[in-house]
Amino acid sequence: MRMRPTLSWTPAEDLPPGSTDPGPVVDALSTGGVLVLSGAGISTESGIPDYRGAGGSLSRHTPMTYQDFTADAQARRRYWARSHLGWRTFGRARPNAGHRAVAAFGRHGLLSGVITQNVDGLHQATGSEGVVELHGSLDRVVCLSCGAFSPRRELARRLEEANAGFEPVAAGINPDGDADLTDEQVGDFHVVPCTVCGGILKPDVVFFGEAVPPRRVEHCRELVREATSLLVLGSSLTVMSGLRFVRQAARAGKPVLIVNLDPTRGDPHAVTRVALPLGPALTAVADRLGIPGATQE
């Protein structure tokens, strides 16, 4: 039987409570060299739900796994139907105050880098540079046979042509850009192949159950080694892809600071967890650092 990836985590009862004082984050940023690790929680204020917070999508939706996608043609049909619809909404999302604050911190030389677990491109859209997309990006598509890359907008055009009149109403959109559709709504959605070799197309994102490319992991580890501290924004750190960097920083004696409303799997390694929404929390941090208007449009 195929093993399912870890999708949930139960907090220990003895975890320290969260704080509402962003002071330690201000202090860390004022010294510079801070590496940001962001998760789905930073994009919720842009209308993209997270996985595990209040109302998180895992309560109603099991994300596609790499194993199911590669082994099951019907699973691929469901995925591309749902993702094609979700892409229309996902692509309209705009950066929020949290993204703008991170970009402002970078412009003021306070950051050593940004790693994001998100696939929405919102950090880059607000001006953050050199962002490492740990889990890839929905903007790109890759062929599993020949390895050719292509823009998502080109695939969207081809899917529109192959599925004229496909206009179902989704119950919701998930952090991976997947829309909630029933099998009846998916119907006989037509999936298109790679234009180079006719192979299977996949978004250039790391699915649940799929490994992050080793070179990307090592690049992130090097960023942790070079940083003075690690600032986690909006991630439960449930999966190892992000948690490993928290553990690495803690082992090296580098302060780990977390801004997340709910407890995280990384709390035992952190000097503080600020339990505030990302937008208000980072707005307060920017104000205290004397970066006026950092989070405004």
Secondary structure, 3 states (H helix, E strand, C coil): CCCCCCCCCCCCCCCCCCECCCHHHHHHHHHCCEEEEECHHHHHHHCCCCCCCCCCHHHCCCCCEHHHHHHCHHHHHHHHHHHHHHHHHHCCCCCCHHHHHHHHHHHCCCEEEEEECCCCCHHHHCCCCCCEECCEEEEEEEECCCCCEEEHHHHHHHHHHHCCCCCCCCCCECCCCCECCCHHHHCCCCCCCCCCCCCCEEEEECCECCCCCHHHHHHHHHHHHHCCEEEEECCCCCCHHHHHHHHHHHHCCCCEEEECCCCCCCHHHCCEEECCCHHHHHHHHHHHCCCCCCCCC
